[in-house]
C-alpha cells in the first residue's frame, strides 16, 4: 500500500506538469528524484548479492535486508524463485521510504535451467534464428523464476584460445559476432520489455576484454584505436543498435585506464558517439579493482568511475561508502549522482517495475515454463546444429545402427561436464550423458560396451583448481594402467571405437586460462593406445575453446567437435553419430597447429613480405618449424554429404557509391544425403588508405539441400558493406578494386573482381 500511495502521489503531482519536451518516463523520474535524498540516490547505484550462487569474485554483500529497507540498494543478483524474489522485492517496495523496486539480475549465459551449448558452440551453428530462439527460451525461463535483468550477451572478440572466456563469445570475427549479438539481444528483450517474459540484456564486457595479453584473464589490453574500431568494437555497437538496455564494463585497462573508470570508453564513445541511452554497470567489484591498477584509493577510483559514466557498482560498494564524502569535498557534483541515478530509474521504468514491481513473480509459472519437454527438444536440436565435423576418413560416420560400439573416455558417462562453463542456473543432474544418449537411440540393435579409459587429468593439483565449483575432474581410485587395460579389452571386442575426450567444463571459462591447450597427457595416452588397435576410431571432442590436436587429428578416423553441448548433450551427440542429423556446424574460431601460432585468425593483414603458399622461403613471413596456416580454419566444417560451388557471378564489374552489386553462386549437393551448408562470402579491399585484412566475412547464408539438388544463392553488397574506419577513425568507403571470395570456409577459392567508383 505504501508503494502504491507513493507512486500515485508522483503521478498526481507530475502528470499534470508534463512538458511537451519531456516523455512520460522523464517526467515520472523527475518527480521521483525530487523526493529522494542524496543517500537514496546513491543507494540506487548499489548492486549487491547475498551469495549462495556461483561467485565471480571473493566478495559477497553483508546486511542485505537492512540496506534494502534503508534505500541503499538499487539492484540484486543471486536470488531466484518467485517466492524468494517477491520476499526481497517487498523489502524495497513496502519497507523502504519511497518504495522504489529493485532490479533483479543474473548470469543467464547459455540458457537458464534448459542449458544450451556454450556460446562459442552456439555461434558455430551460424543460425541466427536458432540462436535467437535459445535467448528467447532463456528469457522465458528466467523471468518465470523472478529474474528480469540478464548479464548477457558476452560479445568480446577473442583470437587467443588460451583465454578461457573464449567459450562465452562468438569467436574471432566481428561481422559474425555482430549478427550473434543482435540475435541474442532480440531473443532476451523481445518486442516489449514490460512483458512478463522478457528481460533486459547487458552487453559485455565493454571493451576489448577478449584481447587480454597472453590469453591471461583480467590482463591488460593494448591496441591501436583503428584496430579497436575495425576489429573489436563492432559487436558491442551492434548489440546497442539492437536495443540492449545495459552495458557492463570490463576488468581490463584500455589505453592505460581501467575500462570501469574510462571516460573515453563509457561516455565519449558509448554515449556521445554511439547514442547509448541505457545504464552502465560495473563487472564484479571492478570499481574496487581499479585500486590495484594503481590509479588511486577506493574513494578516488569511485569518483573516477562515476564521472567516467559508470551508473551502478556491482558488489564492491565503493559508490555507497565514498560518494557522499566525495560530494562534500567537491570531487564530484550532485549532477554526477543524479545522472547515474536517473539512468538506473529509467531502466526500472522501461521494465515496467513502477507499474507492477511483482510482475515477474508469478508462482504458477516455473512448473509450466522451466525445463519443459519442448524446451529440451529445442536444446537437443540446437546442440546438434552446433557440432562441427572436423574429420571423417572413409566415411566412418555416420555409424551403422548395428554391430557393436566401444564407448570409451572420461567424458563418456559424465553428467557434471555436459552443461559447460558459466551455467550457474543449470543443474547437471538433468543432463543427458553420452552413454545414455547412445543407448536411447541404439536400443537393442547395437551392443554398447563402456569403459572410462582414463581420467580427464591425473594431476591432482590441476584437478583441485578446476574443481572450484564442484567435481569436474574426478580421479579414479583405479590406476591409469588398469583403466587403460579395461578400455583396450572393450575396444578389442567391438567394431568401432567412440572416444569421448576433451576438457572438463571449468578447464575453460572465467579465470581458466591455459598456456598448454592440448589434451592432458592422460587422454593423449588413451587416444594413442586406442589408435594402435587398428579399429576405426571416432573422437567426440568436448571443449570450451579451440585446442591443439595435431596428433589426435592424425590418429583418429573421425573427429566430431561438440564443445560442451548442454542439457541434451548425449541425445544430440547420438543424433549426429548415427546420422539422424547431418552435421552442419562451421568453426567460428581457428584451431592452431600449436600454441606458438597464437593469436591466429583468418582476417590477418599482409606484410611487406607476405608468405606465398605453405613452402618455406627465406626472407618471407614464415615460421621455420610449422606452416602459417591453422590446423582448421575459420568457417570450416564437414558434412556427411558433399557440396560443390561453381558459377560465381557478379551482375556488374563496376559500381558507384550509391549502387549495389549482386553476387550469385551455384551450390550443389553432390552426395546422396540431404544436408545444410553455410555459404560464406568474403571481400578483400585491394588498395586503401590504411592496411586492410586479406579477407573479411561480409555475408553468409545457411542453405538446406536435398541429395543431388542445386540452388543459386545470391548476396547483395552495398558500398556501406565495403566501409571501414580510417586513420582518423572516420567510417569511410573508398573507391578502388575489390575481390570477392565465396565458399564453404575462409579458404574460399572461387573469386571475382569488381571496381567501386565515386
C-alpha positions in Angstrom: 0.0 0.0 0.0 2.9 2.3 0.8 4.3 1.7 -2.6 1.0 2.4 -4.4 0.4 5.6 -2.5 3.9 6.9 -3.3 3.6 6.2 -7.0 0.0 7.6 -7.2 1.3 10.7 -5.5 4.1 11.1 -8.0 1.7 10.7 -10.9 -0.7 13.2 -9.4 2.0 15.8 -8.8 3.9 15.5 -12.0 1.4 14.1 -14.6 -0.3 17.4 -14.9 3.0 19.2 -15.3 4.4 17.0 -18.2 6.1 19.3 -20.7 5.7 18.6 -24.4 9.5 18.3 -24.4 9.6 15.6 -21.9 8.5 12.0 -22.2 6.2 10.4 -19.6 9.2 8.5 -18.3 11.3 11.6 -17.9 8.6 13.4 -16.1 8.0 10.4 -13.8 11.6 10.0 -13.0 12.0 13.8 -12.4 9.2 13.6 -9.8 10.6 10.6 -8.1 14.1 12.1 -7.9 12.7 15.3 -6.4 11.6 13.3 -3.4 14.9 11.4 -3.0 17.7 12.3 -0.6 21.2 12.2 -1.8 21.7 8.9 0.2 18.8 7.3 -1.6 20.1 8.4 -5.0 23.5 6.8 -4.2 21.6 3.7 -3.0 20.2 3.2 -6.4 23.7 2.9 -7.7 24.5 -0.1 -5.5 24.1 -3.6 -6.9 24.5 -6.4 -4.3 24.5 -10.2 -3.9 23.7 -12.2 -0.8 25.9 -15.0 -2.1 25.0 -18.6 -2.3 25.3 -19.0 -6.1 28.4 -19.4 -8.2 30.5 -16.3 -7.5 32.8 -14.4 -9.9 34.7 -12.8 -7.1 35.7 -13.4 -3.5 33.2 -10.9 -2.0 29.5 -11.0 -1.1 27.3 -8.3 0.3 26.5 -8.0 4.0 23.5 -6.7 5.9 21.4 -7.1 2.7 18.0 -6.8 4.3 18.8 -3.7 6.3 20.4 -1.9 3.3 17.3 -2.6 1.2 15.0 -1.2 3.8 17.1 1.9 4.1 17.0 2.5 0.4 20.7 1.7 0.0 20.2 -0.9 -2.8 19.2 -0.4 -6.4 19.6 -4.0 -7.6 20.3 -7.5 -6.5 21.5 -10.8 -8.1 21.9 -14.3 -6.7 18.3 -14.5 -5.7 15.8 -16.7 -7.7 12.4 -18.3 -7.5 9.1 -16.3 -7.4 8.7 -16.6 -3.6 12.3 -15.5 -2.8 12.4 -12.7 -5.3 8.9 -11.5 -4.1 10.1 -11.5 -0.5 13.2 -9.5 -1.5 11.2 -7.1 -3.6 8.7 -6.5 -0.8 11.6 -5.2 1.4 12.2 -2.5 -1.1 8.6 -1.7 -2.1 6.9 -2.0 1.2 9.6 -1.2 3.8 11.8 1.4 2.3 10.8 5.1 2.5 10.0 5.6 -1.2 9.2 2.1 -2.2 11.4 2.0 -5.2 11.6 -1.5 -6.6 14.8 -3.5 -7.1 16.1 -4.6 -10.5 16.9 -8.4 -10.2 19.7 -9.8 -12.3 21.6 -13.0 -13.1 24.1 -14.5 -15.4 21.9 -16.5 -17.9 24.7 -17.1 -20.4 23.5 -20.0 -22.5 20.1 -21.0 -21.1 18.5 -20.9 -17.7 17.5 -24.4 -16.5 17.4 -25.6 -20.1 21.1 -25.3 -20.8 22.1 -24.8 -24.4 25.6 -25.3 -25.9 28.2 -22.8 -24.7 28.0 -19.6 -26.7 31.1 -20.5 -28.8 29.3 -23.7 -29.8 26.0 -21.8 -30.5 27.9 -19.5 -32.8 29.1 -22.5 -34.8 25.6 -23.2 -35.9 25.7 -19.9 -38.0 21.9 -20.0 -37.5 20.7 -16.7 -36.1 17.1 -17.8 -35.8 18.1 -20.7 -33.6 20.4 -18.6 -31.6 17.6 -16.0 -31.0 15.3 -18.8 -30.1 17.7 -20.0 -27.3 17.8 -16.5 -25.9 14.0 -16.3 -26.1 13.7 -19.5 -24.1 16.3 -18.4 -21.6 14.3 -15.2 -21.0 11.0 -17.1 -20.6 12.5 -19.5 -18.1 14.5 -16.8 -16.1 11.6 -14.5 -15.8 9.4 -17.4 -14.7 11.9 -17.7 -11.8 11.8 -14.0 -11.0 14.9 -12.8 -12.9 14.4 -10.0 -15.4 17.9 -8.5 -16.0 20.5 -10.6 -17.7 24.3 -10.2 -17.7 24.5 -11.4 -21.3 25.4 -11.4 -24.2 29.1 -11.5 -24.0 30.3 -10.2 -27.4 34.1 -9.9 -26.8 36.1 -10.8 -30.0 38.7 -13.4 -29.0 41.6 -14.6 -31.1 43.6 -16.2 -28.4 42.2 -19.6 -27.3 44.5 -19.6 -24.2 41.9 -17.2 -22.8 39.3 -19.3 -21.1 36.4 -16.9 -21.7 36.6 -17.5 -25.4 33.9 -20.1 -24.5 31.4 -17.3 -23.8 31.6 -15.4 -27.0 31.1 -15.9 -30.8 34.8 -16.4 -31.8 37.2 -14.3 -33.8 35.1 -12.4 -36.4 33.5 -9.0 -35.9 30.8 -9.4 -38.6 29.6 -12.8 -37.4 29.9 -11.7 -33.8 27.7 -8.7 -34.6 25.0 -10.9 -36.0 25.1 -13.1 -33.0 25.0 -10.1 -30.6 21.9 -8.8 -32.3 20.1 -12.1 -32.2 20.8 -12.6 -28.5 19.5 -9.1 -27.6 16.4 -9.7 -29.7 15.8 -13.0 -28.0 16.2 -11.7 -24.5 14.3 -8.4 -24.8 11.7 -9.4 -27.3 9.5 -6.6 -28.6 8.2 -5.3 -25.3 10.4 -5.0 -22.2 7.4 -4.7 -19.9 6.2 -8.1 -20.9 6.4 -10.6 -18.1 8.6 -13.0 -20.2 11.2 -10.6 -21.5 14.4 -9.4 -19.7 16.8 -6.6 -20.1 20.1 -7.6 -21.9 23.5 -6.5 -20.8 26.2 -6.3 -23.5 29.6 -7.2 -22.1 32.5 -6.8 -21.4 33.0 -3.2 -22.6 35.6 -3.3 -24.0 38.3 -5.4 -25.6 38.3 -7.9 -22.7 38.9 -10.7 -25.2 42.3 -9.3 -26.2 44.0 -9.8 -22.9 47.7 -10.2 -23.3 49.0 -13.7 -23.3 45.4 -15.0 -23.0 45.6 -14.5 -19.2 42.3 -13.5 -17.7 41.9 -9.9 -16.4 45.2 -9.0 -18.0 45.9 -5.7 -19.8 44.9 -5.0 -23.4 46.8 -2.6 -25.6 45.9 -1.9 -29.3 45.6 0.9 -31.7 42.2 2.6 -31.9 42.0 1.8 -35.6 42.1 -1.9 -34.7 39.6 -1.4 -31.9 37.1 0.2 -34.3 37.5 -2.2 -37.2 38.0 -5.5 -35.4 36.9 -5.4 -31.8 34.2 -2.8 -31.2 31.6 -3.8 -33.9 29.7 -6.4 -31.9 29.2 -4.1 -28.9 27.8 -1.4 -31.2 25.6 -4.0 -32.9 24.1 -5.0 -29.6 23.5 -1.4 -28.7 21.8 -0.7 -32.0 19.6 -3.8 -31.4 18.4 -2.1 -28.2 20.4 -3.6 -25.4 19.3 -1.8 -22.2 22.5 -2.2 -20.3 26.3 -2.3 -20.8 28.8 -3.9 -18.4 32.3 -2.5 -18.2 35.3 -4.9 -18.4 38.1 -5.7 -16.0 40.9 -4.7 -18.3 42.5 -1.3 -19.0 42.0 0.4 -22.3 44.6 3.0 -23.4 46.2 2.7 -19.9 43.0 3.4 -18.0 40.8 0.7 -16.5 37.6 0.4 -18.5 35.4 0.9 -15.4 36.8 4.4 -15.0 37.5 5.2 -18.6 35.5 8.3 -19.7 36.5 8.0 -23.3 35.0 4.5 -23.4 31.9 4.9 -21.2 30.9 8.4 -22.3 32.7 9.8 -25.3 32.4 6.6 -27.4 29.4 4.7 -25.9 27.0 7.6 -25.3 28.2 10.6 -27.4 29.3 8.7 -30.5 27.0 5.7 -30.4 24.0 7.3 -28.7 23.5 4.6 -26.0 20.7 5.7 -23.6 20.7 2.8 -21.1 22.7 2.3 -18.0 26.3 1.0 -17.4 27.0 -1.5 -14.6 30.5 -2.5 -13.5 31.6 -6.1 -13.5 32.0 -7.9 -10.2 34.0 -5.5 -7.9 35.7 -3.9 -10.9 35.4 -0.4 -9.3 37.4 -1.6 -6.3 39.9 -3.4 -8.5 40.9 0.0 -10.1 42.8 0.5 -6.9 45.1 -2.5 -7.7 45.7 -1.0 -11.2 47.4 1.8 -9.3 45.1 4.7 -10.1 44.0 5.7 -6.6 42.3 4.7 -3.4 38.7 3.5 -3.2 37.3 7.0 -2.8 39.3 8.3 -5.7 38.5 5.5 -8.1 34.8 5.5 -7.2 34.7 9.2 -8.1 36.6 8.5 -11.3 34.2 5.7 -12.3 31.1 7.8 -11.6 32.4 10.8 -13.6 33.5 8.4 -16.4 29.9 7.3 -16.9 29.5 4.3 -14.7 26.0 4.1 -13.2 25.9 1.1 -11.0 28.6 -0.5 -8.8 28.5 -4.3 -8.6 29.1 -5.7 -5.1 32.1 -3.5 -4.2 30.1 -0.7 -2.6 32.7 1.9 -3.4 29.9 4.2 -4.5 27.8 3.5 -1.4 30.6 4.2 1.0 32.5 7.1 -0.6 30.4 9.1 -3.0 28.8 11.3 -0.3 32.2 12.2 1.0 33.4 12.9 -2.5 30.4 15.2 -3.0 31.2 17.1 0.2 34.8 17.5 -0.9 33.9 18.7 -4.4 35.4 15.7 -6.2 32.0 15.0 -7.8 28.8 17.0 -8.3 25.3 16.3 -7.4 24.5 16.2 -11.1 27.0 13.4 -11.5 25.0 11.4 -9.0 21.7 12.5 -10.4 22.7 11.4 -13.9 23.6 7.9 -12.8 20.5 7.6 -10.6 18.3 8.7 -13.4 19.6 6.0 -15.8 19.0 3.3 -13.2 15.5 4.5 -12.5 14.8 4.8 -16.3 15.8 1.1 -16.7 13.3 0.1 -14.0 10.7 2.2 -15.7 11.4 0.5 -19.1 10.9 -2.8 -17.4 7.5 -1.8 -16.0 8.5 -2.1 -12.4 6.8 1.1 -11.3 3.5 -0.2 -12.8 3.9 -3.6 -11.1 7.0 -4.5 -9.1 5.8 -8.1 -8.8 5.1 -8.7 -12.5 7.9 -11.4 -12.7 6.9 -13.2 -9.5 4.0 -15.5 -10.6 4.4 -18.7 -8.6 2.4 -20.7 -11.2 5.0 -20.1 -14.0 8.0 -22.2 -13.0 6.3 -25.6 -13.3 4.8 -24.7 -16.6 7.7 -22.9 -18.3 11.0 -24.1 -17.0 12.9 -27.1 -18.4 9.8 -28.2 -20.4 9.8 -31.1 -22.8 9.5 -28.6 -25.7 12.5 -26.6 -24.4 14.6 -29.8 -24.1 13.6 -30.7 -27.6 14.9 -27.4 -28.9 18.1 -27.8 -26.8 18.7 -31.1 -28.5 18.2 -29.6 -31.9 20.4 -26.6 -31.3 23.2 -28.8 -29.9 23.2 -31.0 -32.9 23.4 -27.9 -35.2 26.4 -26.6 -33.2 28.6 -29.6 -33.7 31.5 -29.4 -36.2 32.7 -32.4 -38.1 36.4 -31.9 -38.3 37.4 -35.1 -39.9 35.7 -38.2 -41.5 38.1 -40.5 -43.2 36.5 -43.2 -45.3 33.0 -42.0 -44.2 33.3 -43.7 -40.8 30.5 -41.6 -39.7 27.5 -41.9 -39.5 27.7 -45.1 -37.5 25.8 -48.1 -38.6 22.8 -48.9 -36.3 24.0 -52.4 -35.9 27.1 -54.3 -34.6 29.0 -53.1 -31.5 30.5 -49.9 -30.2 33.2 -49.4 -27.7 32.3 -46.2 -25.9 35.4 -45.0 -24.1 36.6 -41.9 -22.4 36.4 -39.8 -19.2 33.6 -37.7 -20.6 31.5 -40.6 -22.0 29.4 -41.1 -18.9 29.7 -37.8 -17.0 26.8 -35.6 -16.2 29.0 -33.0 -14.5 30.7 -31.8 -17.6 27.9 -31.6 -20.1 26.5 -28.2 -19.4 29.6 -26.2 -20.0 31.2 -23.2 -18.2 29.1 -20.4 -16.9 25.9 -22.4 -16.5 25.3 -21.4 -12.8 21.5 -21.6 -13.2 21.7 -25.1 -14.8 21.7 -28.4 -12.9 24.0 -31.2 -14.0 21.6 -33.8 -12.6 19.2 -33.1 -15.6 22.0 -33.5 -18.2 22.0 -36.5 -20.6 25.5 -38.1 -20.7 26.8 -39.6 -24.0 26.3 -43.2 -22.8 22.7 -42.6 -22.1 22.1 -40.8 -25.3 23.6 -43.6 -27.4 21.5 -46.2 -25.6 18.4 -44.1 -26.2 18.9 -44.4 -29.9 20.7 -47.8 -30.1 18.1 -49.7 -28.2 18.6 -53.5 -28.5 20.1 -53.3 -32.1 23.6 -52.2 -31.1 25.8 -53.6 -28.4 27.4 -50.7 -26.5 30.4 -51.5 -24.2 31.6 -48.8 -21.9 34.9 -48.1 -20.2 36.2 -44.9 -18.7 39.7 -45.5 -20.1 41.4 -42.5 -18.4 40.9 -39.6 -16.1 40.4 -36.2 -17.6 43.7 -35.4 -15.9 45.9 -37.4 -13.5 47.3 -34.1 -12.0 45.6 -33.7 -8.6 46.8 -30.1 -8.1 45.4 -29.2 -11.5 42.1 -31.0 -10.7 41.7 -29.0 -7.4 41.9 -25.8 -9.4 39.4 -26.9 -11.9 37.0 -28.3 -9.2 36.5 -24.9 -7.6 32.7 -25.1 -8.3 32.2 -28.8 -7.8 33.5 -32.1 -9.1 34.6 -31.7 -12.7 37.8 -33.8 -12.7 37.3 -36.9 -10.7 40.4 -39.0 -10.4 39.5 -42.7 -10.3 40.6 -45.0 -7.5 42.0 -47.4 -10.1 45.4 -46.9 -11.6 45.7 -45.3 -15.0 47.0 -48.6 -16.4 44.0 -50.6 -15.0 41.6 -48.1 -16.7 43.5 -48.3 -20.0 43.6 -52.1 -19.9 39.8 -52.2 -19.4 39.4 -49.8 -22.3 41.6 -51.9 -24.7 39.7 -55.0 -23.7 36.4 -53.3 -24.6 37.8 -52.0 -27.8 39.0 -55.4 -29.0 35.5 -56.8 -28.6 33.8 -54.0 -30.6 33.5 -53.0 -34.3 34.2 -49.3 -33.8 35.6 -47.1 -31.0 33.9 -43.9 -30.0 36.2 -42.0 -27.5 34.7 -39.0 -25.7 37.5 -36.8 -24.7 38.4 -33.1 -24.1 38.1 -30.5 -21.4 36.2 -30.5 -18.2 33.8 -27.6 -18.1 35.9 -25.4 -15.8 39.0 -26.0 -17.8 37.7 -23.1 -19.8 35.7 -20.1 -18.8 36.4 -17.3 -16.3 39.8 -17.5 -14.5 40.6 -20.6 -16.6 43.4 -19.5 -18.8 45.8 -22.2 -20.1 49.3 -22.0 -21.5 49.0 -25.5 -22.9 45.8 -26.1 -24.8 46.5 -29.6 -25.8 44.8 -32.6 -24.2 46.1 -33.7 -20.8 48.6 -36.5 -21.0 46.2 -39.0 -19.5 43.9 -38.5 -22.5 46.7 -38.3 -25.1 47.9 -41.7 -24.0 44.4 -43.1 -24.2 44.0 -42.0 -27.8 47.4 -43.3 -28.8 46.6 -46.7 -27.3 43.2 -46.9 -28.9 44.6 -45.9 -32.3 47.1 -48.8 -32.1 44.2 -51.3 -32.0 43.5 -50.7 -35.7 39.8 -50.3 -35.1 38.0 -47.3 -36.6 38.5 -44.5 -34.0 35.9 -41.7 -33.7 36.8 -38.9 -31.3 34.0 -36.9 -29.8 35.8 -33.8 -28.7 34.3 -31.6 -25.9 35.9 -28.3 -25.1 35.3 -24.7 -24.3 38.0 -23.4 -26.7 39.9 -24.4 -29.8 42.5 -27.0 -28.8 45.8 -28.1 -30.2 45.0 -31.6 -31.5 47.6 -32.1 -34.3 48.5 -35.6 -33.1 44.9 -36.6 -32.4 43.9 -35.5 -35.9 46.5 -37.8 -37.4 45.5 -40.8 -35.2 41.7 -40.6 -35.5 39.4 -41.8 -38.3 36.9 -39.1 -37.5 36.5 -36.2 -35.1 33.2 -34.6 -34.1 33.7 -31.4 -32.2 30.7 -30.9 -29.8 32.0 -28.2 -27.5 30.1 -28.5 -24.2 26.6 -29.2 -25.6 24.3 -28.5 -22.7 21.5 -30.4 -21.0 20.6 -32.6 -24.0 24.3 -33.4 -24.8 24.1 -37.2 -25.0 20.9 -37.3 -27.2 22.2 -34.7 -29.6 25.6 -36.4 -29.9 23.8 -39.7 -30.6 21.6 -38.0 -33.2 24.7 -36.9 -35.2 26.8 -40.0 -34.7 24.0 -42.2 -36.0 23.1 -39.9 -38.8 19.7 -38.8 -37.7 21.1 -35.3 -38.1 23.7 -34.4 -40.7 26.3 -32.1 -39.0 26.3 -28.6 -40.4 28.4 -26.6 -37.9 31.3 -24.4 -39.0 34.1 -23.1 -36.9 33.9 -19.5 -35.6 37.5 -19.7 -34.2 40.5 -21.1 -35.9 42.2 -24.2 -34.5 46.0 -23.6 -34.2 48.6 -26.3 -35.0 50.5 -25.3 -31.9 50.4 -22.5 -29.3 53.3 -20.7 -31.0 50.8 -19.6 -33.8 48.6 -17.8 -31.3 47.0 -15.3 -31.9 45.7 -16.9 -35.1 42.8 -15.8 -37.2 41.8 -15.7 -40.8 41.5 -11.9 -41.3 45.1 -11.1 -40.8 46.9 -8.3 -42.7 49.6 -8.9 -45.3 53.1 -7.9 -44.5 55.5 -6.2 -46.9 57.0 -9.7 -47.4 53.9 -11.9 -47.4 54.1 -15.7 -47.4 53.3 -17.4 -50.7 52.0 -20.9 -50.2 52.9 -23.3 -47.4 56.5 -23.9 -48.5 59.1 -22.0 -46.5 61.0 -19.3 -48.4 63.8 -17.3 -46.7 63.1 -13.6 -46.1 59.4 -14.0 -46.4 56.9 -14.1 -43.5 57.1 -17.8 -42.5 57.9 -19.9 -39.4 60.8 -22.3 -39.5 59.1 -25.1 -37.7 55.4 -25.0 -38.8 53.2 -23.8 -41.6 51.5 -20.4 -41.2 48.0 -21.9 -41.7 45.8 -23.2 -38.8 45.0 -26.8 -38.5 41.3 -26.0 -39.1 40.4 -22.5 -40.5 37.6 -20.2 -39.6 34.4 -21.3 -41.3 35.5 -24.9 -41.7 33.2 -27.8 -41.1 32.5 -31.1 -42.9 29.2 -32.8 -43.7 28.1 -36.4 -44.3 27.4 -35.3 -47.8 29.5 -33.2 -50.2 28.9 -29.8 -51.7 30.2 -28.2 -54.9 30.5 -24.4 -55.6 30.6 -23.2 -59.1 29.5 -20.4 -61.4 30.4 -17.4 -59.3 29.0 -14.3 -61.0 28.7 -10.6 -60.4 25.9 -8.6 -62.0 28.3 -5.7 -62.5 32.1 -5.2 -62.8 31.9 -1.6 -61.8 29.5 0.1 -59.2 29.2 3.6 -57.9 28.8 4.6 -54.3 25.0 4.6 -54.5 24.7 1.3 -56.2 24.8 -2.3 -55.0 26.3 -5.4 -56.6 24.6 -8.8 -56.7 26.8 -11.9 -56.2 25.5 -15.3 -57.2 26.9 -18.8 -56.9 25.5 -22.2 -57.7 25.7 -24.6 -54.8 25.1 -28.3 -55.4 24.7 -31.2 -53.0 26.8 -33.9 -54.8 26.3 -36.6 -52.2 23.5 -39.0 -51.5 22.3 -37.4 -48.2 20.4 -34.2 -47.6 22.4 -31.6 -45.7 23.0 -28.0 -44.8 25.9 -25.8 -45.9 26.9 -22.4 -44.7 27.7 -20.3 -47.9 30.3 -17.7 -46.9 31.2 -14.5 -48.8 34.4 -12.7 -48.1 35.8 -9.4 -49.5 39.3 -8.1 -49.9 39.9 -4.4 -50.3 43.0 -4.4 -52.6 44.1 -0.8 -52.2 43.1 1.5 -49.3 44.4 4.5 -47.3 45.2 2.1 -44.4 46.3 -1.5 -44.4 43.3 -3.9 -44.7 42.9 -7.6 -44.0 43.5 -10.2 -46.7 39.9 -11.3 -46.4 36.8 -10.2 -44.4 33.5 -12.0 -43.9 30.7 -9.8 -45.3 27.7 -12.2 -45.7 26.6 -15.8 -45.2 23.6 -18.0 -45.6 22.8 -21.4 -44.2 21.3 -23.4 -47.1 19.5 -26.8 -46.9 19.8 -29.0 -50.0 18.4 -32.4 -50.8 20.7 -35.0 -52.4 21.7 -34.0 -55.9 19.9 -30.7 -55.6 21.3 -27.4 -56.8 20.4 -23.9 -55.7 21.6 -20.5 -56.8 22.5 -18.4 -53.8 22.5 -14.6 -54.1 24.0 -11.9 -51.9 23.7 -8.2 -52.3 26.5 -5.9 -51.3 26.4 -2.1 -51.0 29.1 0.5 -50.7 28.5 0.6 -47.0 29.4 -3.1 -46.7 32.8 -2.1 -48.0 33.4 0.7 -45.5 36.0 0.8 -42.7 37.5 3.1 -40.2 40.4 5.1 -41.5 43.4 6.6 -39.6 41.2 9.5 -38.3 38.6 7.0 -37.1 36.2 8.2 -39.7 33.9 5.5 -41.3 34.7 5.7 -45.0 34.1 3.8 -48.2 36.9 4.4 -50.6 36.8 3.8 -54.3 39.1 1.1 -55.7 39.5 -2.5 -56.6 37.9 -5.3 -54.6 37.9 -9.1 -54.7 35.0 -11.3 -53.7 35.5 -14.9 -52.5 32.7 -17.4 -52.0 33.0 -20.9 -50.5 32.5 -23.2 -47.5 35.2 -21.7 -45.3 37.6 -18.8 -45.1 39.8 -20.5 -47.6 37.1 -19.9 -50.2 38.6 -20.4 -53.6 36.0 -19.0 -56.1 36.8 -15.4 -56.6 35.7 -12.4 -58.8 36.8 -8.8 -59.1 34.9 -5.6 -59.3 35.7 -1.8 -59.0 34.0 0.8 -56.8 34.0 4.3 -58.3 32.9 7.7 -56.9 
